[in-house]
């Protein structure tokens, strides 16, 4: 069995795939991708494999999980689900940033927008992991997973958001 989801291993998607497989006592290979969009683009190549995607997923073009679910009815069969506790989300800020840029994943864009203490340009990343990496490079703010945040004097956690997630398990080519 092969399961496709978002990588790298630091993502909540990887943790959800591991939890699902261990809970169901299924031996499988987890295949990590740079974005969920990359998985959706290649569904025809992976018939018989599985995909794990969060119900809160939103693409960079702002397509919701629901829109993608119905668009891909002929290519995906919803076979199961799992609920997991996510690593808490955190809003982080840098002391004295060079640019007023904030990074996050499309699914958490509105949460970031609603909680930014000042105006910043929001840039979207395919994962919270990548959002944090971009923040480290040139950001002022990020909304990311707490487990990713390194203890550094120049970075402060402004707010924490505990969250659970519903994950959809699809069989690819399962109709």
C-alpha positions in Angstrom: 0.0 0.0 0.0 1.2 3.5 -0.9 -0.2 6.7 0.8 0.4 10.1 -0.7 0.4 13.3 1.4 2.1 16.6 2.0 5.7 16.6 3.1 8.2 16.9 4.5 8.2 14.8 7.6 7.7 17.8 9.8 4.1 18.4 8.5 0.9 17.6 10.3 0.0 15.6 7.1 2.9 13.2 7.6 2.0 12.8 11.3 -1.7 12.1 10.4 -0.7 9.5 7.8 1.5 7.8 10.4 -1.2 7.9 13.0 -3.8 6.5 10.6 -1.6 3.7 9.5 -0.6 2.7 13.0 -4.2 3.0 14.3 -5.4 0.7 11.5 -2.3 -1.5 11.8 -1.6 -1.1 8.1 1.9 -1.4 6.7 2.4 1.2 4.0 4.9 3.4 2.3 4.2 7.1 2.9 5.1 9.2 -0.2 5.6 12.9 0.6 4.9 15.6 -1.9 5.8 19.4 -2.0 2.1 20.3 -2.2 -1.3 18.8 -2.3 -1.8 20.4 -5.7 1.1 18.2 -7.0 -0.8 15.1 -5.8 -4.1 16.2 -7.5 -2.2 16.9 -10.8 -0.9 13.3 -10.9 -3.9 11.2 -9.7 -4.1 9.3 -13.0 -0.6 7.9 -12.4 -1.4 6.5 -8.9 -4.5 4.4 -9.4 -4.9 2.0 -6.5 -2.8 4.1 -4.1 -4.3 6.2 -1.3 -4.2 9.9 -0.4 -4.6 11.6 3.0 -5.7 15.3 2.9 -7.1 17.6 5.7 -10.6 18.8 5.5 -9.3 22.3 6.0 -7.1 22.1 2.9 -7.3 25.1 0.6 -5.2 25.4 -2.6 -3.1 28.4 -3.5 -6.0 29.4 -5.9 -8.4 29.2 -2.9 -10.1 26.0 -3.9 -11.6 24.3 -0.8 -11.5 20.7 0.2 -15.2 20.5 -0.8 -14.6 21.9 -4.3 -11.7 19.5 -4.9 -13.7 16.6 -3.5 -16.5 17.1 -6.0 -14.2 18.0 -8.9 -12.4 14.7 -8.5 -15.3 12.4 -7.8 -14.4 10.2 -10.8 -10.8 9.8 -9.6 -11.1 9.6 -5.8 -13.2 7.4 -3.5 -13.5 8.6 0.1 -12.9 5.4 2.1 -12.2 6.6 5.7 -11.4 9.5 8.0 -9.4 10.2 11.1 -9.4 13.1 13.6 -6.1 14.2 15.1 -4.9 16.9 17.4 -2.6 19.2 15.5 0.5 20.6 16.9 -0.7 24.0 18.2 -0.7 26.8 15.6 1.3 29.9 16.6 1.5 33.4 15.3 5.2 34.4 15.4 6.8 37.8 14.9 10.4 38.9 14.4 11.9 41.8 16.2 12.8 44.6 13.8 12.0 42.8 10.5 13.3 44.2 7.2 10.0 43.7 5.3 6.4 43.7 6.5 5.6 40.2 5.0 3.6 37.4 6.7 3.7 33.8 5.6 1.1 31.0 6.0 -0.7 28.2 4.3 -3.8 29.1 2.3 -6.1 27.2 4.8 -4.9 29.5 7.7 -4.8 32.7 5.8 -7.9 34.2 7.3 -6.8 33.2 10.9 -3.5 35.0 10.2 -5.3 38.1 8.7 -7.6 38.3 11.7 -4.8 38.2 14.2 -2.0 40.3 12.6 -1.1 43.1 15.0 -0.2 45.4 12.1 -0.6 45.6 8.3 1.6 43.2 6.4 1.6 41.6 2.9 0.5 38.0 3.2 2.3 35.4 1.1 1.0 31.8 0.8 3.1 28.7 1.1 2.2 25.0 0.3 2.8 24.0 3.9 3.2 25.5 7.4 6.8 24.1 7.3 7.5 26.1 4.1 5.8 29.2 5.5 8.1 29.1 8.5 11.2 28.7 6.3 10.1 31.7 4.3 9.5 33.7 7.5 13.0 32.9 8.7 14.4 34.2 5.3 12.6 37.5 5.1 9.3 37.6 7.0 7.9 39.7 9.8 5.2 37.2 10.8 4.1 33.7 10.3 1.3 31.4 11.3 2.8 27.9 11.6 3.1 24.8 13.8 4.6 25.4 17.2 6.9 22.4 16.8 8.7 24.1 14.0 9.6 27.3 15.9 13.2 27.4 17.1 14.0 29.2 20.3 15.6 32.4 19.1 15.7 35.8 20.9 14.6 37.6 17.7 11.4 35.4 17.3 8.5 35.8 19.7 5.3 33.8 19.8 2.4 36.3 19.9 -0.5 33.9 20.1 -1.2 30.2 20.3 -4.2 28.4 18.7 -4.9 24.7 19.7 -6.6 22.8 16.9 -7.9 19.4 15.9 -8.2 18.3 12.2 -10.4 15.9 10.3 -8.5 14.0 7.7 -10.0 12.4 4.6 -8.6 9.1 3.3 -9.2 8.5 -0.4 -8.5 5.6 -2.6 -7.1 7.0 -5.9 -8.9 5.7 -9.0 -11.4 4.1 -6.6 -14.6 4.6 -8.5 
